[in-house]
Amino acid sequence: MTLPLLGTRYIPARTVIDDRGTGYSGRKAQWELGIEADVVFLRQDGWTLGAPKELELVAYEMWKDEWVYFTRKPFKRWIPIQKYGGAR
């Protein structure tokens, strides 16, 4: 699996925008709603889901058995999901 490139301007494929798990494209969430991801989870298939701090656990629970990596702002490196310790 090739990991997506990270950087301070990284935007995930989808971003959780509410506590029900509603997701918008990362760009729409950020540019139209002003909601930025503070954490991003990566599935084996390469799909990413981000969330602001207050919705981190909502995002994690959605596919908790399928995540393989995660990253936090400033999005410098992917961390194996086994090291995920929950929301900060």
Secondary structure, 3 states (H helix, E strand, C coil): CCCCCCCCCCCCCEEECCCCCCEEEHHHHHHCCCCCCCEEEEECCCCEEEECHHHHHHHHHHCCCCEEEEEECCCCCCEEHHHCCCCC
